[in-house]
Amino acid sequence: MSLTDLLQFLEVGRKTGTLKFDHDKITKQVYFQNGLIVGSQSNDPKEYLGQVLLHYGKLDEAQLQAAREAQRKFGGKLGEVLVDHKFLSETDVLAILKTRTLDAIYDLFVWEEGHFEFYDDEPLPEDLIRIEVQPTNVIMEGIYRVDEFSRYRTRIPSDRTFLKLGTGSSSKVISKELAQILFFIEKKMSVAEICYNMHASAFDVYGQIYDLIEKGYAVVAGELPEEPRATVIETPRLPVSVAEMIKSAERELAEDQPEAALLIIQRVLQEEPKNSEAQTLLPKAEQSFIKQVYESGLPPHAVPIVLVSPGDLTEQQLGPQEGFVLSRINGEWDIESILSICPFREADCLRMIKNLLDRGVIGL
């Protein structure tokens, strides 16, 4: 069922309940009341409040890190901490929360696949940031984004695309945001890396890069290999069936091997995104892995430093996520501070840091 048909069905039927979407490790929930969309939630780290504030230029990374530090010490929600420390007004926080609610829904339109379930008459979360939007309006914006994204893809084949500066890149005045993208292009970052560093969605970054290409400021130079060296350990030999993989993951967890369990669970979710057993095991494996990492020589308050020279880093074949994490290791921020500004799941980020440490790229 297409997303457009699904939303129209719920609107016409004046449905009340929760529409849940699953894809890989991402789960999103869209809440309906009498056919209106009244809110959404997402476990995608790119859509957390801090990342959205960075994307819209309401905070910089240092301010977000300081707010997260205060949150760890004194508790409270991030929005409340930002208001208490006068980084933002209460009105600003509420406006961004509502914007985030819609952005999380719009992003569903550029998903190439996923699974959904509707829970009829399920009560709304008590802490829901409420909006009221007709699904028809969301559909119109979603269809626009699908069409635009298809147009962007004619020039930018994938997030593995890398570019070089064009002849017009230094001769005209452009916005601060586009100038920042040009800086990343000059640094030979892939589109994926640019998305991470801009704390922005692929749709936004593709649109800006497309504009730069059209104006001659940037030129597509090629694509990175489809599977560059990533921040994962060698995948264990897996059973053939999903049921056997679930049992294997449970055994790994029981034997205190959460990293191996995570690899197996992620493989299951690639094959069956809505597998309820894998979705239940994932947070357990992540929390077990996080605890194990912190207790085995990588404490949250340890300050990592880069041990490899910039010239030698080119030989490390870093993936785009690894490159982002490494760029935030400045010899001043501790592990917790780095995690607080990264647009990745905590377990994934720790695996990257652990991998960089094991390879001798960084030290403590």
Secondary structure as UniProt FT lines:
FT   HELIX           3..12
FT   TURN            13..14
FT   STRAND          17..23
FT   TURN            24..25
FT   STRAND          26..33
FT   TURN            34..35
FT   STRAND          36..42
FT   HELIX           45..47
FT   HELIX           49..55
FT   TURN            56..57
FT   HELIX           61..74
FT   HELIX           78..84
FT   TURN            85..86
FT   HELIX           90..106
FT   HELIX           107..110
FT   STRAND          115..120
FT   TURN            126..127
FT   HELIX           135..153
FT   TURN            154..155
FT   TURN            159..160
FT   STRAND          161..165
FT   TURN            167..171
FT   HELIX           176..186
FT   TURN            187..188
FT   HELIX           191..198
FT   HELIX           202..214
FT   TURN            215..216
FT   STRAND          218..223
FT   HELIX           242..254
FT   TURN            255..256
FT   HELIX           258..271
FT   TURN            273..274
FT   HELIX           276..295
FT   TURN            296..297
FT   TURN            300..301
FT   STRAND          305..306
FT   HELIX           310..313
FT   HELIX           314..316
FT   HELIX           320..327
FT   HELIX           335..341
FT   HELIX           346..358
FT   TURN            359..360
FT   STRAND          362..363
//
